Amino acid sequence: MGYSRAVVRGDWCFISGVTGYDYSTMTMPDAPDEQAMNCFETILSVLKESGFSADDIVRVQYTVTDRAHVDAIIPVLGNYLGDIRPAATMVIAGLIKPEMKIEIEVTAFRG
């Protein structure tokens, strides 16, 4: 499978879907809010490495595996993106592995 964590084209940065792994320990927490925090920490790291910041995020898609997780993750989403207010979509769908409860994909623009 061809895959890049992020692709930068000019002033655009497209970040592939990020799941809740803690890459420092290679573990996946069980709690959906902790998974969401890990997603954002990975996203922020990728943005920084690519020359972007969280303020450049213009679009976000959340894929959540169960409606029951939404109330737990909403405060995390607000913490990371509440002031940025990107265009957003949330989808309830299955993910590749059963321990994954959320996947977040973002697009950033620094024009």
LOKOL-281183 format. One record per residue: residue number from 1; x, y, z of N, C-alpha, C in turn; residue in three letters. Coordinates in steps of 0.05 Angstrom, whole numbers. Example, Ala and Ser with C-alpha at 12.3 -4.5 7.8 and 13.67 -1.06 7.14 Angstrom:
<marzas>
(marza 1, (264, -114, 156), (246, -90, 156), (264, -66, 156), ALA)
(marza 2, (257, -45, 142), (273, -21, 143), (258, 1, 157), SER)
</marzas>
This chain:
<marzas>
(marza 1, (17, -23, 0), (0, 0, 0), (18, 25, 0), MET)
(marza 2, (13, 43, -17), (27, 69, -17), (16, 86, 5), GLY)
(marza 3, (33, 98, 22), (24, 114, 45), (44, 134, 53), TYR)
(marza 4, (34, 158, 59), (50, 179, 71), (35, 190, 95), SER)
(marza 5, (49, 195, 117), (36, 207, 141), (25, 234, 133), ARG)
(marza 6, (40, 248, 117), (32, 275, 108), (43, 281, 80), ALA)
(marza 7, (28, 296, 65), (37, 305, 39), (35, 335, 39), VAL)
(marza 8, (57, 349, 32), (56, 378, 30), (58, 386, 1), VAL)
(marza 9, (39, 403, -8), (39, 414, -35), (36, 444, -32), ARG)
(marza 10, (57, 458, -36), (56, 487, -33), (48, 495, -5), GLY)
(marza 11, (26, 510, -3), (17, 520, 23), (-3, 500, 36), ASP)
(marza 12, (-6, 477, 25), (-25, 457, 35), (-10, 433, 48), TRP)
(marza 13, (-21, 423, 70), (-11, 399, 83), (-35, 380, 88), CYS)
(marza 14, (-33, 357, 77), (-54, 336, 79), (-43, 314, 97), PHE)
(marza 15, (-56, 311, 121), (-46, 291, 140), (-65, 267, 139), ILE)
(marza 16, (-54, 244, 135), (-70, 219, 134), (-83, 215, 161), SER)
(marza 17, (-103, 198, 161), (-117, 191, 185), (-98, 181, 206), GLY)
(marza 18, (-101, 192, 230), (-83, 185, 253), (-101, 172, 275), VAL)
(marza 19, (-92, 149, 284), (-106, 135, 306), (-92, 141, 332), THR)
(marza 20, (-103, 130, 354), (-95, 138, 381), (-71, 124, 393), GLY)
(marza 21, (-54, 114, 377), (-29, 102, 389), (-12, 123, 403), TYR)
(marza 22, (0, 115, 425), (20, 130, 437), (46, 120, 426), ASP)
(marza 23, (58, 134, 407), (81, 124, 393), (107, 123, 410), TYR)
(marza 24, (107, 136, 433), (130, 134, 451), (131, 107, 464), SER)
(marza 25, (107, 95, 468), (106, 68, 481), (95, 47, 463), THR)
(marza 26, (85, 55, 439), (72, 37, 420), (49, 22, 433), MET)
(marza 27, (34, 37, 449), (10, 25, 462), (-15, 41, 453), THR)
(marza 28, (-38, 28, 456), (-63, 41, 450), (-79, 42, 475), MET)
(marza 29, (-85, 66, 486), (-101, 67, 510), (-130, 58, 503), PRO)
(marza 30, (-144, 49, 524), (-171, 39, 519), (-191, 63, 517), ASP)
(marza 31, (-187, 84, 532), (-206, 106, 534), (-206, 122, 508), ALA)
(marza 32, (-230, 128, 497), (-231, 143, 472), (-220, 171, 474), PRO)
(marza 33, (-223, 184, 498), (-212, 211, 500), (-181, 211, 500), ASP)
(marza 34, (-169, 190, 512), (-140, 188, 511), (-131, 182, 483), GLU)
(marza 35, (-146, 166, 468), (-139, 161, 440), (-140, 187, 424), GLN)
(marza 36, (-161, 203, 429), (-164, 229, 415), (-140, 247, 421), ALA)
(marza 37, (-132, 248, 446), (-109, 265, 454), (-84, 255, 439), MET)
(marza 38, (-80, 229, 438), (-56, 218, 423), (-58, 225, 394), ASN)
(marza 39, (-81, 224, 382), (-84, 232, 354), (-74, 260, 350), CYS)
(marza 40, (-84, 278, 367), (-77, 306, 363), (-47, 311, 369), PHE)
(marza 41, (-35, 297, 388), (-7, 301, 393), (9, 292, 369), GLU)
(marza 42, (1, 270, 356), (15, 261, 331), (11, 282, 309), THR)
(marza 43, (-14, 291, 306), (-20, 311, 285), (-3, 336, 289), ILE)
(marza 44, (-2, 346, 314), (13, 371, 319), (43, 367, 313), LEU)
(marza 45, (53, 343, 319), (81, 337, 313), (86, 337, 283), SER)
(marza 46, (68, 325, 268), (71, 323, 239), (69, 351, 227), VAL)
(marza 47, (50, 367, 237), (47, 395, 227), (73, 410, 231), LEU)
(marza 48, (84, 409, 255), (108, 423, 261), (131, 414, 243), LYS)
(marza 49, (134, 388, 241), (155, 378, 223), (152, 387, 194), GLU)
(marza 50, (127, 392, 186), (122, 400, 159), (121, 430, 155), SER)
(marza 51, (127, 445, 176), (128, 474, 174), (101, 488, 177), GLY)
(marza 52, (82, 474, 190), (55, 485, 195), (50, 485, 225), PHE)
(marza 53, (27, 497, 233), (19, 497, 261), (-10, 489, 262), SER)
(marza 54, (-20, 485, 287), (-48, 479, 290), (-66, 501, 280), ALA)
(marza 55, (-57, 526, 281), (-73, 548, 271), (-78, 546, 241), ASP)
(marza 56, (-62, 530, 227), (-65, 527, 198), (-86, 506, 191), ASP)
(marza 57, (-97, 491, 210), (-117, 470, 204), (-143, 483, 194), ILE)
(marza 58, (-151, 475, 170), (-176, 486, 158), (-198, 465, 155), VAL)
(marza 59, (-190, 439, 157), (-210, 418, 153), (-202, 394, 170), ARG)
(marza 60, (-222, 382, 182), (-217, 358, 198), (-239, 338, 194), VAL)
(marza 61, (-232, 313, 193), (-252, 291, 192), (-246, 272, 215), GLN)
(marza 62, (-267, 267, 231), (-265, 248, 253), (-280, 223, 245), TYR)
(marza 63, (-268, 200, 248), (-282, 175, 245), (-282, 162, 273), THR)
(marza 64, (-306, 158, 283), (-309, 147, 310), (-324, 120, 307), VAL)
(marza 65, (-316, 100, 322), (-327, 73, 319), (-354, 69, 332), THR)
(marza 66, (-362, 87, 351), (-386, 83, 366), (-397, 110, 375), ASP)
(marza 67, (-422, 115, 371), (-434, 141, 381), (-430, 145, 411), ARG)
(marza 68, (-428, 123, 425), (-424, 125, 454), (-397, 138, 462), ALA)
(marza 69, (-378, 139, 444), (-352, 152, 449), (-353, 182, 445), HIS)
(marza 70, (-373, 192, 431), (-373, 221, 424), (-372, 239, 448), VAL)
(marza 71, (-388, 234, 468), (-388, 252, 491), (-361, 253, 505), ASP)
(marza 72, (-347, 231, 505), (-320, 230, 517), (-299, 246, 501), ALA)
(marza 73, (-302, 246, 475), (-281, 259, 459), (-287, 289, 453), ILE)
(marza 74, (-311, 297, 456), (-318, 325, 450), (-300, 345, 465), ILE)
(marza 75, (-296, 342, 491), (-278, 361, 505), (-250, 362, 494), PRO)
(marza 76, (-240, 339, 485), (-213, 338, 473), (-213, 353, 447), VAL)
(marza 77, (-233, 349, 431), (-235, 364, 405), (-236, 394, 410), LEU)
(marza 78, (-252, 402, 430), (-253, 430, 437), (-227, 441, 447), GLY)
(marza 79, (-213, 426, 463), (-187, 434, 474), (-167, 440, 451), ASN)
(marza 80, (-166, 423, 431), (-147, 426, 410), (-156, 444, 387), TYR)
(marza 81, (-182, 445, 381), (-191, 459, 358), (-213, 480, 363), LEU)
(marza 82, (-221, 484, 388), (-242, 502, 395), (-238, 530, 385), GLY)
(marza 83, (-214, 540, 387), (-208, 568, 378), (-202, 569, 348), ASP)
(marza 84, (-194, 547, 337), (-187, 546, 308), (-212, 544, 291), ILE)
(marza 85, (-231, 527, 299), (-257, 524, 286), (-255, 517, 257), ARG)
(marza 86, (-242, 495, 250), (-240, 486, 222), (-267, 474, 213), PRO)
(marza 87, (-270, 472, 187), (-293, 457, 176), (-289, 429, 185), ALA)
(marza 88, (-311, 415, 193), (-308, 389, 205), (-331, 370, 197), ALA)
(marza 89, (-324, 344, 196), (-343, 323, 192), (-337, 301, 212), THR)
(marza 90, (-358, 289, 224), (-355, 266, 241), (-371, 243, 229), MET)
(marza 91, (-358, 220, 226), (-371, 196, 215), (-369, 174, 236), VAL)
(marza 92, (-390, 159, 238), (-390, 135, 255), (-385, 111, 236), ILE)
(marza 93, (-362, 97, 240), (-355, 75, 222), (-334, 57, 236), ALA)
(marza 94, (-331, 34, 225), (-310, 16, 235), (-282, 25, 226), GLY)
(marza 95, (-262, 17, 242), (-234, 22, 235), (-220, -4, 231), LEU)
(marza 96, (-195, -3, 223), (-180, -27, 215), (-177, -47, 238), ILE)
(marza 97, (-171, -38, 263), (-167, -56, 285), (-188, -50, 307), LYS)
(marza 98, (-196, -70, 321), (-218, -66, 341), (-211, -48, 364), PRO)
(marza 99, (-185, -45, 371), (-178, -28, 393), (-179, 2, 386), GLU)
(marza 100, (-180, 8, 360), (-181, 35, 350), (-210, 46, 353), MET)
(marza 101, (-212, 69, 367), (-239, 80, 372), (-243, 107, 357), LYS)
(marza 102, (-221, 119, 349), (-223, 144, 334), (-199, 146, 315), ILE)
(marza 103, (-205, 159, 292), (-184, 166, 273), (-189, 195, 265), GLU)
(marza 104, (-168, 211, 263), (-171, 239, 256), (-153, 246, 233), ILE)
(marza 105, (-165, 258, 213), (-151, 267, 189), (-154, 297, 186), GLU)
(marza 106, (-132, 311, 181), (-133, 340, 178), (-120, 350, 152), VAL)
(marza 107, (-130, 373, 144), (-118, 389, 122), (-111, 416, 133), THR)
(marza 108, (-86, 425, 127), (-77, 451, 136), (-70, 468, 112), ALA)
(marza 109, (-73, 495, 115), (-67, 514, 94), (-54, 538, 108), PHE)
(marza 110, (-31, 546, 97), (-17, 569, 110), (-15, 593, 91), ARG)
(marza 111, (-32, 595, 72), (-32, 617, 53), (-39, 644, 64), GLY)
</marzas>
